[in-house]
């Protein structure tokens, strides 16, 4: 069991955490990144990335995260492979304890634990992720230009995804297991007014149908939730839009969360309810959820942390001088 100390402790190693590390290291804060259970974040399970600035050709998610990690290490970041099981944010330095007993102490803490898309939990869904099945229309909708797609869900996320996909697809089907949507009325009105969108009520996905070989997804097998009758819908892409889980369980009761379980931050900043603790990326962003916005808030968190420490150290120096 070892104690690791730093001026900036970062939990999470996706675009947000690594961007915070790059900026923190360049500011001389010698950050430590504890990578958690999914090093690299959600991009490690993403194949083609076509919307990250700076790359004219399609790049691979794992490659991009490998480059970010190498850059962070190059400028002085220490990356630790550990899973945090306990936190103490009652005083500075903040303390995080790994499952092997190692202690991580930080004068500031940046939380970048992200969020995970909710999935249906079907074996066929898992087999076709990245091969026609997605949980992000903004990320992958471009690949379905002129093709037929379906969105599964009935809340705001599902309706927003369906509306977005009409920018690329002339034939979008929204599939909902009930006969009414949970989305806001204004979104429902826009949905029903869009001629490119049709709705299948009282249907749930029984199976994502694989075309074999390199075909990927070719259809959805649907079950009627009232009669149990099975039917098939031919599609080129299926988007699961049933919400996200922010990875905030570790911090519940320690830092303020919003009504949806995301870490609450001051508007226009990454500051949380605890001075010296900052949050960035999908763990605090339930609106955009993009790699580039996560990276941007990671930069913000590092700058916020640097300013916080500078102010705290100035106050301490003034107090010592007065004594």
C-alpha positions in Angstrom: 0.0 0.0 0.0 1.4 3.3 -1.2 0.4 6.9 -0.9 0.6 9.0 -4.1 0.4 12.7 -3.8 -0.1 15.5 -6.3 -1.4 19.0 -6.8 -3.9 17.8 -9.3 -5.6 14.4 -9.0 -7.7 13.3 -11.9 -10.2 10.4 -11.8 -11.0 9.1 -15.3 -9.0 8.8 -18.5 -11.3 9.6 -21.4 -11.0 12.8 -23.5 -12.0 15.0 -20.5 -9.6 13.5 -18.0 -6.6 13.4 -20.4 -7.2 16.9 -21.6 -7.2 18.1 -18.0 -4.0 16.2 -17.5 -2.3 17.8 -20.5 -3.2 21.3 -19.4 -2.4 20.5 -15.7 1.0 19.1 -16.6 1.9 22.0 -18.8 1.0 24.3 -15.8 3.5 22.4 -13.6 0.9 20.7 -11.5 2.3 17.2 -12.0 -1.1 15.5 -12.3 -1.9 11.9 -11.5 -4.6 10.2 -13.6 -6.3 7.2 -12.0 -7.7 5.4 -15.0 -10.5 3.4 -13.4 -12.3 0.4 -14.8 -12.4 1.6 -18.5 -9.1 3.3 -19.4 -9.6 5.6 -22.3 -13.4 6.0 -21.8 -16.1 5.3 -24.3 -13.9 6.0 -27.3 -12.1 2.7 -26.6 -15.2 0.9 -27.8 -15.8 3.3 -30.8 -14.5 2.3 -34.2 -14.8 5.0 -36.8 -14.4 8.6 -35.6 -15.1 11.2 -38.3 -16.0 14.3 -36.3 -13.0 15.0 -34.1 -11.2 18.1 -35.4 -7.8 17.9 -36.9 -8.2 14.6 -38.9 -9.4 14.7 -42.5 -9.6 10.9 -42.7 -11.6 8.6 -40.5 -9.7 7.6 -37.3 -10.2 4.9 -34.8 -11.3 5.7 -31.2 -8.7 3.5 -29.5 -6.0 5.1 -31.6 -7.1 8.6 -30.7 -7.2 7.8 -27.0 -3.7 6.2 -27.2 -2.4 9.4 -28.7 -4.0 11.5 -26.0 -2.5 9.3 -23.3 0.9 9.4 -24.9 0.7 13.2 -25.1 -0.4 13.5 -21.4 2.5 11.3 -20.3 5.0 13.2 -22.6 4.2 16.5 -20.8 4.6 14.9 -17.3 1.4 13.1 -16.3 1.6 10.0 -14.2 -1.1 7.4 -15.2 -2.1 4.9 -12.5 -4.1 1.7 -13.2 -6.4 1.4 -10.3 -10.1 1.3 -9.3 -11.2 3.7 -6.7 -13.5 2.3 -4.1 -13.7 5.1 -1.4 -13.4 8.9 -1.4 -12.9 11.5 1.3 -13.7 15.0 0.2 -14.2 16.4 3.7 -10.8 18.2 3.7 -7.8 18.9 1.6 -5.8 17.2 0.4 -8.7 15.1 -1.0 -8.2 11.3 -0.5 -9.1 8.5 -2.9 -8.5 4.9 -2.0 -8.0 2.1 -4.6 -9.3 -1.4 -4.3 -5.7 -2.6 -3.5 -5.3 -0.1 -0.6 -3.2 2.5 -2.4 -4.1 6.1 -1.3 -4.2 9.0 -3.8 -4.0 12.5 -2.4 -4.7 15.7 -4.4 -4.7 19.3 -3.5 -7.3 19.6 -6.2 -9.5 16.8 -7.6 -10.9 16.6 -11.2 -13.7 14.1 -11.6 -13.9 12.8 -15.2 -15.6 9.5 -14.7 -18.0 9.9 -17.7 -21.3 8.3 -18.4 -22.4 5.1 -20.0 -25.2 4.7 -22.5 -28.0 2.4 -21.4 -28.4 -0.6 -23.6 -31.2 -3.2 -24.1 -29.0 -6.0 -22.9 -29.5 -8.3 -25.9 -26.8 -10.6 -27.1 -27.5 -9.6 -30.7 -27.1 -6.0 -29.7 -23.7 -6.6 -28.2 -22.6 -8.5 -31.3 -23.6 -5.7 -33.7 -22.3 -2.7 -31.8 -20.4 -0.6 -34.3 -21.8 -2.8 -37.1 -25.2 -1.0 -37.5 -26.1 -0.7 -33.8 -25.2 2.6 -32.0 -26.1 4.7 -29.0 -25.2 8.1 -30.5 -26.9 9.6 -33.6 -24.6 12.7 -33.5 -21.6 10.4 -33.6 -22.7 7.9 -36.2 -25.7 9.3 -38.1 -23.4 10.6 -40.9 -22.6 7.0 -41.9 -26.3 6.4 -42.7 -26.9 9.1 -45.3 -29.8 8.1 -47.5 -30.4 4.9 -45.6 -33.2 3.6 -43.4 -32.7 3.8 -39.7 -34.6 3.2 -36.5 -34.4 4.8 -33.0 -35.5 2.8 -29.9 -36.9 4.8 -27.0 -39.6 7.2 -26.0 -38.0 10.0 -24.0 -36.3 13.3 -24.9 -33.1 11.5 -26.0 -34.9 9.2 -28.4 -37.0 12.0 -30.0 -34.0 14.3 -30.3 -32.0 11.5 -31.9 -34.8 10.8 -34.4 -35.1 14.4 -35.3 -31.3 14.7 -35.8 -31.2 11.6 -38.0 -33.6 13.2 -40.5 -30.6 15.4 -41.5 -29.1 12.3 -43.0 -31.9 9.7 -43.5 -35.2 10.1 -45.4 -36.7 7.2 -43.5 -36.5 7.2 -39.7 -38.7 5.0 -37.5 -39.1 5.6 -33.8 -39.9 2.4 -31.9 -41.5 2.7 -28.5 -42.8 0.0 -26.2 -45.8 2.0 -25.0 -48.5 4.0 -26.8 -47.4 7.4 -25.5 -44.1 9.2 -25.4 -42.4 10.5 -22.3 -40.6 13.3 -24.3 -41.5 17.0 -23.7 -44.6 18.1 -25.6 -42.6 20.5 -27.9 -40.3 17.7 -29.0 -43.3 15.5 -29.6 -44.9 18.1 -31.8 -41.8 18.5 -33.9 -41.5 14.7 -34.2 -45.1 14.3 -35.4 -44.7 17.2 -37.8 -41.7 15.7 -39.5 -42.7 13.7 -42.6 -39.5 11.7 -42.5 -40.3 10.1 -39.2 -42.8 7.3 -38.5 -43.6 5.8 -35.1 -44.2 2.2 -34.2 -46.2 2.0 -30.9 -46.2 -0.9 -28.4 -43.2 -2.5 -29.9 -39.9 -3.7 -28.4 -36.8 -5.1 -30.0 -36.6 -8.8 -29.7 -33.4 -9.2 -31.8 -31.0 -7.2 -33.9 -30.7 -9.2 -37.2 -27.3 -9.8 -38.6 -27.0 -10.0 -42.4 -23.9 -12.2 -42.1 -20.4 -11.6 -43.4 -19.7 -7.8 -43.6 -23.4 -6.8 -44.0 -23.9 -6.0 -40.3 -27.4 -5.0 -39.2 -30.1 -5.6 -41.8 -33.3 -5.7 -39.7 -35.0 -5.6 -36.3 -37.2 -8.4 -35.0 -39.9 -6.7 -33.0 -42.4 -8.0 -30.5 -45.8 -6.4 -29.9 -46.0 -5.6 -26.2 -49.8 -6.2 -26.2 -50.2 -9.3 -28.3 -46.8 -10.8 -28.3 -46.9 -11.0 -32.1 -43.5 -10.9 -33.9 -42.7 -8.7 -36.9 -39.6 -7.6 -38.8 -38.5 -4.1 -39.8 -35.7 -3.8 -42.4 -33.2 -1.2 -41.4 -29.6 -0.3 -42.1 -29.0 1.3 -38.7 -30.5 1.0 -35.2 -29.9 3.6 -32.5 -30.6 2.7 -28.9 -31.7 5.9 -27.1 -33.0 5.0 -23.7 -30.8 7.2 -21.6 -27.4 7.3 -19.9 -25.9 6.3 -16.5 -23.5 9.0 -15.2 -20.7 7.3 -13.2 -21.3 9.2 -10.0 -22.2 6.4 -7.5 -18.8 6.9 -5.8 -19.5 10.6 -5.1 -23.1 10.3 -4.0 -23.4 12.0 -0.6 -20.0 13.7 -1.1 -20.7 16.2 -3.8 -24.0 17.8 -5.0 -25.7 16.0 -7.9 -28.5 17.2 -10.1 -31.9 15.5 -10.4 -30.6 13.1 -13.0 -27.6 12.0 -11.0 -25.0 14.1 -12.9 -22.5 16.2 -10.9 -23.8 19.7 -10.5 -21.4 22.5 -11.5 -21.6 26.3 -11.5 -22.9 27.6 -14.9 -20.0 28.4 -17.2 -17.4 26.6 -15.1 -16.4 23.1 -13.8 -16.6 24.1 -10.1 -18.7 21.7 -8.0 -20.2 22.2 -4.5 -16.9 21.5 -2.9 -14.1 24.1 -3.3 -11.1 22.5 -5.0 -13.2 19.7 -6.6 -14.0 20.1 -10.3 -16.0 17.9 -12.8 -15.7 17.7 -16.5 -16.9 15.6 -19.4 -20.0 13.4 -19.6 -20.2 13.1 -15.8 -21.5 16.7 -15.7 -22.7 17.1 -19.3 -26.1 15.5 -20.2 -26.7 17.6 -23.2 -23.9 17.3 -25.7 -21.9 14.1 -24.7 -19.3 14.5 -27.4 -15.6 13.7 -27.2 -14.7 17.3 -28.3 -17.0 18.9 -25.7 -15.6 16.5 -23.0 -12.0 17.6 -24.0 -13.1 21.2 -23.8 -14.4 20.9 -20.3 -11.3 19.0 -19.3 -9.3 22.0 -20.3 -11.7 24.2 -18.3 -11.3 22.0 -15.2 -7.5 22.2 -15.4 -7.6 26.0 -15.7 -10.2 26.2 -12.9 -8.0 24.0 -10.7 -4.8 26.0 -11.4 -6.6 29.3 -10.5 -8.0 27.7 -7.3 -4.6 26.6 -6.1 -3.0 29.9 -7.0 -5.6 31.8 -4.9 -5.4 29.3 -2.0 -1.6 29.5 -1.9 -1.7 33.3 -2.1 -4.1 33.4 0.9 -1.9 31.0 2.8 1.3 33.1 2.1 -0.5 36.2 3.3 -1.6 34.5 6.5 1.9 33.3 7.2 3.4 36.8 6.5 0.9 38.3 8.9 1.9 35.9 11.6 
